[in-house]
């Protein structure tokens, strides 16, 4: 059901691999943007894990989910849909990036990178939506933009990572993804 509600093309490019589905806790790690290498040290420590996702995934881990990834030029694009009750989706959406994590550092193999994190509300997508930017200071090659939205009985994220990632690009994709998911899921419920 959820796999059929995912985007099938981004800018004319088909998915890099078939869409995956399962519980959110299992599909999310493979498809939600910036991957953290083993042995990474994050400062402050509270900024590791889900702290910089812009939502609280705790109550969604066991919910059905589907995810798909695309490689569009030098950019990675991912979409994740989660079937969640309106209450669970609203609770997840209420999660915020902690103030201490709007600037954090990651140290991997002796190299330290500083990241800036910004989130802001977005109007016109779903019940509520917000944009999240995680940017490596000094380089655009690791820039990440996500649009996080709550639909009626589903929750979704669209993420663009790479040198051409921008709020405009992720908002346009997020609007398309939400519209397609809402239409597909509402027609599946009527059938």
ROZA-530407 format. One record per residue (C-alpha): residue number from 1; x, z, y; residue in three letters. Coordinates in steps of 0.25 Angstrom, whole numbers, plus 5000, padded with zeros to 4 digits. Example, Ala and Ser with C-alpha at 12.3 -4.5 7.8 and 13.67 -1.06 7.14 Angstrom:
BEGIN
<site><i>1</i><c1>5049</c1><c3>5031</c3><c2>4982</c2><aa>ala</aa></site>
<site><i>2</i><c1>5055</c1><c3>5029</c3><c2>4996</c2><aa>ser</aa></site>
END
This chain:
BEGIN
<site><i>1</i><c1>5000</c1><c3>5000</c3><c2>5000</c2><aa>unk</aa></site>
<site><i>2</i><c1>5011</c1><c3>5004</c3><c2>5010</c2><aa>unk</aa></site>
<site><i>3</i><c1>5020</c1><c3>4993</c3><c2>5006</c2><aa>unk</aa></site>
<site><i>4</i><c1>5010</c1><c3>4983</c3><c2>5010</c2><aa>unk</aa></site>
<site><i>5</i><c1>5009</c1><c3>4989</c3><c2>5024</c2><aa>unk</aa></site>
<site><i>6</i><c1>5024</c1><c3>4987</c3><c2>5027</c2><aa>unk</aa></site>
<site><i>7</i><c1>5029</c1><c3>4976</c3><c2>5036</c2><aa>unk</aa></site>
<site><i>8</i><c1>5034</c1><c3>4964</c3><c2>5027</c2><aa>unk</aa></site>
<site><i>9</i><c1>5042</c1><c3>4957</c3><c2>5038</c2><aa>unk</aa></site>
<site><i>10</i><c1>5050</c1><c3>4961</c3><c2>5050</c2><aa>unk</aa></site>
<site><i>11</i><c1>5053</c1><c3>4950</c3><c2>5060</c2><aa>unk</aa></site>
<site><i>12</i><c1>5051</c1><c3>4940</c3><c2>5049</c2><aa>unk</aa></site>
<site><i>13</i><c1>5060</c1><c3>4948</c3><c2>5039</c2><aa>unk</aa></site>
<site><i>14</i><c1>5055</c1><c3>4952</c3><c2>5026</c2><aa>unk</aa></site>
<site><i>15</i><c1>5059</c1><c3>4966</c3><c2>5020</c2><aa>unk</aa></site>
<site><i>16</i><c1>5073</c1><c3>4969</c3><c2>5016</c2><aa>unk</aa></site>
<site><i>17</i><c1>5067</c1><c3>4975</c3><c2>5002</c2><aa>unk</aa></site>
<site><i>18</i><c1>5053</c1><c3>4977</c3><c2>4997</c2><aa>unk</aa></site>
<site><i>19</i><c1>5046</c1><c3>4988</c3><c2>5003</c2><aa>unk</aa></site>
<site><i>20</i><c1>5047</c1><c3>5002</c3><c2>4996</c2><aa>unk</aa></site>
<site><i>21</i><c1>5036</c1><c3>5012</c3><c2>4994</c2><aa>unk</aa></site>
<site><i>22</i><c1>5035</c1><c3>5026</c3><c2>4989</c2><aa>unk</aa></site>
<site><i>23</i><c1>5034</c1><c3>5040</c3><c2>4995</c2><aa>unk</aa></site>
<site><i>24</i><c1>5040</c1><c3>5040</c3><c2>5009</c2><aa>unk</aa></site>
<site><i>25</i><c1>5051</c1><c3>5049</c3><c2>5006</c2><aa>unk</aa></site>
<site><i>26</i><c1>5057</c1><c3>5039</c3><c2>4996</c2><aa>unk</aa></site>
<site><i>27</i><c1>5055</c1><c3>5026</c3><c2>5004</c2><aa>unk</aa></site>
<site><i>28</i><c1>5058</c1><c3>5032</c3><c2>5018</c2><aa>unk</aa></site>
<site><i>29</i><c1>5073</c1><c3>5033</c3><c2>5016</c2><aa>unk</aa></site>
<site><i>30</i><c1>5075</c1><c3>5019</c3><c2>5012</c2><aa>unk</aa></site>
<site><i>31</i><c1>5068</c1><c3>5013</c3><c2>5024</c2><aa>unk</aa></site>
<site><i>32</i><c1>5068</c1><c3>5022</c3><c2>5037</c2><aa>unk</aa></site>
<site><i>33</i><c1>5079</c1><c3>5017</c3><c2>5046</c2><aa>unk</aa></site>
<site><i>34</i><c1>5093</c1><c3>5023</c3><c2>5048</c2><aa>unk</aa></site>
<site><i>35</i><c1>5099</c1><c3>5028</c3><c2>5034</c2><aa>unk</aa></site>
<site><i>36</i><c1>5108</c1><c3>5040</c3><c2>5034</c2><aa>unk</aa></site>
<site><i>37</i><c1>5120</c1><c3>5039</c3><c2>5026</c2><aa>unk</aa></site>
<site><i>38</i><c1>5124</c1><c3>5050</c3><c2>5016</c2><aa>unk</aa></site>
<site><i>39</i><c1>5133</c1><c3>5061</c3><c2>5022</c2><aa>unk</aa></site>
<site><i>40</i><c1>5127</c1><c3>5059</c3><c2>5036</c2><aa>unk</aa></site>
<site><i>41</i><c1>5129</c1><c3>5071</c3><c2>5045</c2><aa>unk</aa></site>
<site><i>42</i><c1>5118</c1><c3>5072</c3><c2>5056</c2><aa>unk</aa></site>
<site><i>43</i><c1>5119</c1><c3>5080</c3><c2>5068</c2><aa>unk</aa></site>
<site><i>44</i><c1>5110</c1><c3>5088</c3><c2>5071</c2><aa>unk</aa></site>
<site><i>45</i><c1>5107</c1><c3>5090</c3><c2>5057</c2><aa>unk</aa></site>
<site><i>46</i><c1>5092</c1><c3>5091</c3><c2>5060</c2><aa>unk</aa></site>
<site><i>47</i><c1>5093</c1><c3>5076</c3><c2>5063</c2><aa>unk</aa></site>
<site><i>48</i><c1>5095</c1><c3>5071</c3><c2>5049</c2><aa>unk</aa></site>
<site><i>49</i><c1>5084</c1><c3>5066</c3><c2>5040</c2><aa>unk</aa></site>
<site><i>50</i><c1>5071</c1><c3>5064</c3><c2>5045</c2><aa>unk</aa></site>
<site><i>51</i><c1>5073</c1><c3>5070</c3><c2>5059</c2><aa>unk</aa></site>
<site><i>52</i><c1>5076</c1><c3>5057</c3><c2>5066</c2><aa>unk</aa></site>
<site><i>53</i><c1>5065</c1><c3>5049</c3><c2>5059</c2><aa>unk</aa></site>
<site><i>54</i><c1>5054</c1><c3>5052</c3><c2>5070</c2><aa>unk</aa></site>
<site><i>55</i><c1>5044</c1><c3>5057</c3><c2>5060</c2><aa>unk</aa></site>
<site><i>56</i><c1>5043</c1><c3>5068</c3><c2>5050</c2><aa>unk</aa></site>
<site><i>57</i><c1>5043</c1><c3>5062</c3><c2>5036</c2><aa>unk</aa></site>
<site><i>58</i><c1>5041</c1><c3>5075</c3><c2>5029</c2><aa>unk</aa></site>
<site><i>59</i><c1>5026</c1><c3>5074</c3><c2>5026</c2><aa>unk</aa></site>
<site><i>60</i><c1>5028</c1><c3>5059</c3><c2>5022</c2><aa>unk</aa></site>
<site><i>61</i><c1>5038</c1><c3>5060</c3><c2>5011</c2><aa>unk</aa></site>
<site><i>62</i><c1>5028</c1><c3>5059</c3><c2>4999</c2><aa>unk</aa></site>
<site><i>63</i><c1>5019</c1><c3>5049</c3><c2>5006</c2><aa>unk</aa></site>
<site><i>64</i><c1>5018</c1><c3>5034</c3><c2>5001</c2><aa>unk</aa></site>
<site><i>65</i><c1>5027</c1><c3>5025</c3><c2>5009</c2><aa>unk</aa></site>
<site><i>66</i><c1>5032</c1><c3>5011</c3><c2>5010</c2><aa>unk</aa></site>
<site><i>67</i><c1>5045</c1><c3>5005</c3><c2>5017</c2><aa>unk</aa></site>
<site><i>68</i><c1>5051</c1><c3>4992</c3><c2>5020</c2><aa>unk</aa></site>
<site><i>69</i><c1>5064</c1><c3>4988</c3><c2>5026</c2><aa>unk</aa></site>
<site><i>70</i><c1>5068</c1><c3>4975</c3><c2>5033</c2><aa>unk</aa></site>
<site><i>71</i><c1>5082</c1><c3>4969</c3><c2>5038</c2><aa>unk</aa></site>
<site><i>72</i><c1>5079</c1><c3>4962</c3><c2>5051</c2><aa>unk</aa></site>
<site><i>73</i><c1>5093</c1><c3>4957</c3><c2>5056</c2><aa>unk</aa></site>
<site><i>74</i><c1>5102</c1><c3>4969</c3><c2>5058</c2><aa>unk</aa></site>
<site><i>75</i><c1>5090</c1><c3>4978</c3><c2>5058</c2><aa>unk</aa></site>
<site><i>76</i><c1>5084</c1><c3>4986</c3><c2>5047</c2><aa>unk</aa></site>
<site><i>77</i><c1>5069</c1><c3>4988</c3><c2>5048</c2><aa>unk</aa></site>
<site><i>78</i><c1>5060</c1><c3>4997</c3><c2>5040</c2><aa>unk</aa></site>
<site><i>79</i><c1>5046</c1><c3>5001</c3><c2>5039</c2><aa>unk</aa></site>
<site><i>80</i><c1>5040</c1><c3>5013</c3><c2>5031</c2><aa>unk</aa></site>
<site><i>81</i><c1>5025</c1><c3>5016</c3><c2>5029</c2><aa>unk</aa></site>
<site><i>82</i><c1>5020</c1><c3>5030</c3><c2>5024</c2><aa>unk</aa></site>
<site><i>83</i><c1>5006</c1><c3>5032</c3><c2>5019</c2><aa>unk</aa></site>
<site><i>84</i><c1>5003</c1><c3>5046</c3><c2>5026</c2><aa>unk</aa></site>
<site><i>85</i><c1>4990</c1><c3>5053</c3><c2>5030</c2><aa>unk</aa></site>
<site><i>86</i><c1>4988</c1><c3>5053</c3><c2>5045</c2><aa>unk</aa></site>
<site><i>87</i><c1>4992</c1><c3>5068</c3><c2>5046</c2><aa>unk</aa></site>
<site><i>88</i><c1>5005</c1><c3>5066</c3><c2>5038</c2><aa>unk</aa></site>
<site><i>89</i><c1>5008</c1><c3>5054</c3><c2>5047</c2><aa>unk</aa></site>
<site><i>90</i><c1>5005</c1><c3>5061</c3><c2>5059</c2><aa>unk</aa></site>
<site><i>91</i><c1>5014</c1><c3>5073</c3><c2>5055</c2><aa>unk</aa></site>
<site><i>92</i><c1>5026</c1><c3>5064</c3><c2>5051</c2><aa>unk</aa></site>
<site><i>93</i><c1>5024</c1><c3>5056</c3><c2>5065</c2><aa>unk</aa></site>
<site><i>94</i><c1>5025</c1><c3>5069</c3><c2>5072</c2><aa>unk</aa></site>
<site><i>95</i><c1>5039</c1><c3>5071</c3><c2>5068</c2><aa>unk</aa></site>
<site><i>96</i><c1>5049</c1><c3>5069</c3><c2>5079</c2><aa>unk</aa></site>
<site><i>97</i><c1>5064</c1><c3>5068</c3><c2>5080</c2><aa>unk</aa></site>
<site><i>98</i><c1>5069</c1><c3>5082</c3><c2>5084</c2><aa>unk</aa></site>
<site><i>99</i><c1>5075</c1><c3>5083</c3><c2>5098</c2><aa>unk</aa></site>
<site><i>100</i><c1>5089</c1><c3>5086</c3><c2>5092</c2><aa>unk</aa></site>
<site><i>101</i><c1>5089</c1><c3>5073</c3><c2>5084</c2><aa>unk</aa></site>
<site><i>102</i><c1>5087</c1><c3>5063</c3><c2>5096</c2><aa>unk</aa></site>
<site><i>103</i><c1>5102</c1><c3>5063</c3><c2>5095</c2><aa>unk</aa></site>
<site><i>104</i><c1>5110</c1><c3>5065</c3><c2>5082</c2><aa>unk</aa></site>
<site><i>105</i><c1>5122</c1><c3>5061</c3><c2>5075</c2><aa>unk</aa></site>
<site><i>106</i><c1>5125</c1><c3>5056</c3><c2>5061</c2><aa>unk</aa></site>
<site><i>107</i><c1>5139</c1><c3>5057</c3><c2>5055</c2><aa>unk</aa></site>
<site><i>108</i><c1>5142</c1><c3>5048</c3><c2>5044</c2><aa>unk</aa></site>
<site><i>109</i><c1>5156</c1><c3>5046</c3><c2>5038</c2><aa>unk</aa></site>
<site><i>110</i><c1>5163</c1><c3>5052</c3><c2>5050</c2><aa>unk</aa></site>
<site><i>111</i><c1>5155</c1><c3>5043</c3><c2>5060</c2><aa>unk</aa></site>
<site><i>112</i><c1>5145</c1><c3>5050</c3><c2>5069</c2><aa>unk</aa></site>
<site><i>113</i><c1>5134</c1><c3>5042</c3><c2>5076</c2><aa>unk</aa></site>
<site><i>114</i><c1>5124</c1><c3>5048</c3><c2>5086</c2><aa>unk</aa></site>
<site><i>115</i><c1>5109</c1><c3>5044</c3><c2>5086</c2><aa>unk</aa></site>
<site><i>116</i><c1>5098</c1><c3>5045</c3><c2>5096</c2><aa>unk</aa></site>
<site><i>117</i><c1>5084</c1><c3>5046</c3><c2>5092</c2><aa>unk</aa></site>
<site><i>118</i><c1>5072</c1><c3>5043</c3><c2>5101</c2><aa>unk</aa></site>
<site><i>119</i><c1>5057</c1><c3>5043</c3><c2>5097</c2><aa>unk</aa></site>
<site><i>120</i><c1>5045</c1><c3>5039</c3><c2>5106</c2><aa>unk</aa></site>
<site><i>121</i><c1>5030</c1><c3>5036</c3><c2>5104</c2><aa>unk</aa></site>
<site><i>122</i><c1>5025</c1><c3>5022</c3><c2>5102</c2><aa>unk</aa></site>
<site><i>123</i><c1>5011</c1><c3>5018</c3><c2>5105</c2><aa>unk</aa></site>
<site><i>124</i><c1>5002</c1><c3>5009</c3><c2>5098</c2><aa>unk</aa></site>
<site><i>125</i><c1>5007</c1><c3>5010</c3><c2>5084</c2><aa>unk</aa></site>
<site><i>126</i><c1>4999</c1><c3>5018</c3><c2>5074</c2><aa>unk</aa></site>
<site><i>127</i><c1>4993</c1><c3>5031</c3><c2>5076</c2><aa>unk</aa></site>
<site><i>128</i><c1>5006</c1><c3>5035</c3><c2>5083</c2><aa>unk</aa></site>
<site><i>129</i><c1>5020</c1><c3>5029</c3><c2>5083</c2><aa>unk</aa></site>
<site><i>130</i><c1>5034</c1><c3>5032</c3><c2>5088</c2><aa>unk</aa></site>
<site><i>131</i><c1>5047</c1><c3>5025</c3><c2>5089</c2><aa>unk</aa></site>
<site><i>132</i><c1>5060</c1><c3>5031</c3><c2>5085</c2><aa>unk</aa></site>
<site><i>133</i><c1>5074</c1><c3>5026</c3><c2>5089</c2><aa>unk</aa></site>
<site><i>134</i><c1>5087</c1><c3>5031</c3><c2>5082</c2><aa>unk</aa></site>
<site><i>135</i><c1>5099</c1><c3>5025</c3><c2>5088</c2><aa>unk</aa></site>
<site><i>136</i><c1>5114</c1><c3>5026</c3><c2>5085</c2><aa>unk</aa></site>
<site><i>137</i><c1>5121</c1><c3>5029</c3><c2>5098</c2><aa>unk</aa></site>
<site><i>138</i><c1>5130</c1><c3>5017</c3><c2>5102</c2><aa>unk</aa></site>
<site><i>139</i><c1>5125</c1><c3>5007</c3><c2>5092</c2><aa>unk</aa></site>
<site><i>140</i><c1>5112</c1><c3>4999</c3><c2>5090</c2><aa>unk</aa></site>
<site><i>141</i><c1>5115</c1><c3>4995</c3><c2>5076</c2><aa>unk</aa></site>
<site><i>142</i><c1>5109</c1><c3>5008</c3><c2>5070</c2><aa>unk</aa></site>
<site><i>143</i><c1>5097</c1><c3>5009</c3><c2>5080</c2><aa>unk</aa></site>
<site><i>144</i><c1>5084</c1><c3>5013</c3><c2>5073</c2><aa>unk</aa></site>
<site><i>145</i><c1>5070</c1><c3>5012</c3><c2>5079</c2><aa>unk</aa></site>
<site><i>146</i><c1>5058</c1><c3>5017</c3><c2>5071</c2><aa>unk</aa></site>
<site><i>147</i><c1>5043</c1><c3>5016</c3><c2>5074</c2><aa>unk</aa></site>
<site><i>148</i><c1>5036</c1><c3>5027</c3><c2>5067</c2><aa>unk</aa></site>
<site><i>149</i><c1>5021</c1><c3>5027</c3><c2>5067</c2><aa>unk</aa></site>
<site><i>150</i><c1>5008</c1><c3>5034</c3><c2>5061</c2><aa>unk</aa></site>
<site><i>151</i><c1>4997</c1><c3>5025</c3><c2>5056</c2><aa>unk</aa></site>
<site><i>152</i><c1>4984</c1><c3>5031</c3><c2>5051</c2><aa>unk</aa></site>
<site><i>153</i><c1>4988</c1><c3>5034</c3><c2>5037</c2><aa>unk</aa></site>
<site><i>154</i><c1>5002</c1><c3>5029</c3><c2>5037</c2><aa>unk</aa></site>
<site><i>155</i><c1>5015</c1><c3>5032</c3><c2>5044</c2><aa>unk</aa></site>
<site><i>156</i><c1>5026</c1><c3>5021</c3><c2>5047</c2><aa>unk</aa></site>
<site><i>157</i><c1>5040</c1><c3>5018</c3><c2>5052</c2><aa>unk</aa></site>
<site><i>158</i><c1>5047</c1><c3>5006</c3><c2>5056</c2><aa>unk</aa></site>
<site><i>159</i><c1>5062</c1><c3>5006</c3><c2>5058</c2><aa>unk</aa></site>
<site><i>160</i><c1>5072</c1><c3>4996</c3><c2>5064</c2><aa>unk</aa></site>
<site><i>161</i><c1>5086</c1><c3>4999</c3><c2>5063</c2><aa>unk</aa></site>
<site><i>162</i><c1>5097</c1><c3>4991</c3><c2>5068</c2><aa>unk</aa></site>
<site><i>163</i><c1>5103</c1><c3>4984</c3><c2>5081</c2><aa>unk</aa></site>
<site><i>164</i><c1>5090</c1><c3>4978</c3><c2>5085</c2><aa>unk</aa></site>
<site><i>165</i><c1>5081</c1><c3>4990</c3><c2>5083</c2><aa>unk</aa></site>
<site><i>166</i><c1>5073</c1><c3>4993</c3><c2>5095</c2><aa>unk</aa></site>
<site><i>167</i><c1>5060</c1><c3>5001</c3><c2>5098</c2><aa>unk</aa></site>
<site><i>168</i><c1>5053</c1><c3>4988</c3><c2>5101</c2><aa>unk</aa></site>
<site><i>169</i><c1>5057</c1><c3>4982</c3><c2>5088</c2><aa>unk</aa></site>
<site><i>170</i><c1>5052</c1><c3>4994</c3><c2>5080</c2><aa>unk</aa></site>
<site><i>171</i><c1>5039</c1><c3>4996</c3><c2>5088</c2><aa>unk</aa></site>
<site><i>172</i><c1>5036</c1><c3>4981</c3><c2>5085</c2><aa>unk</aa></site>
<site><i>173</i><c1>5038</c1><c3>4983</c3><c2>5071</c2><aa>unk</aa></site>
<site><i>174</i><c1>5031</c1><c3>4996</c3><c2>5070</c2><aa>unk</aa></site>
<site><i>175</i><c1>5019</c1><c3>4990</c3><c2>5076</c2><aa>unk</aa></site>
<site><i>176</i><c1>5019</c1><c3>4979</c3><c2>5066</c2><aa>unk</aa></site>
<site><i>177</i><c1>5021</c1><c3>4989</c3><c2>5055</c2><aa>unk</aa></site>
<site><i>178</i><c1>5010</c1><c3>4998</c3><c2>5059</c2><aa>unk</aa></site>
<site><i>179</i><c1>5000</c1><c3>4987</c3><c2>5061</c2><aa>unk</aa></site>
<site><i>180</i><c1>5003</c1><c3>4981</c3><c2>5048</c2><aa>unk</aa></site>
<site><i>181</i><c1>5003</c1><c3>4994</c3><c2>5040</c2><aa>unk</aa></site>
<site><i>182</i><c1>4990</c1><c3>4999</c3><c2>5047</c2><aa>unk</aa></site>
<site><i>183</i><c1>4983</c1><c3>4985</c3><c2>5044</c2><aa>unk</aa></site>
<site><i>184</i><c1>4988</c1><c3>4985</c3><c2>5029</c2><aa>unk</aa></site>
<site><i>185</i><c1>4986</c1><c3>4999</c3><c2>5026</c2><aa>unk</aa></site>
<site><i>186</i><c1>4971</c1><c3>4999</c3><c2>5032</c2><aa>unk</aa></site>
<site><i>187</i><c1>4968</c1><c3>4987</c3><c2>5024</c2><aa>unk</aa></site>
<site><i>188</i><c1>4973</c1><c3>4993</c3><c2>5011</c2><aa>unk</aa></site>
<site><i>189</i><c1>4965</c1><c3>5005</c3><c2>5014</c2><aa>unk</aa></site>
<site><i>190</i><c1>4952</c1><c3>4997</c3><c2>5015</c2><aa>unk</aa></site>
<site><i>191</i><c1>4955</c1><c3>4989</c3><c2>5003</c2><aa>unk</aa></site>
END
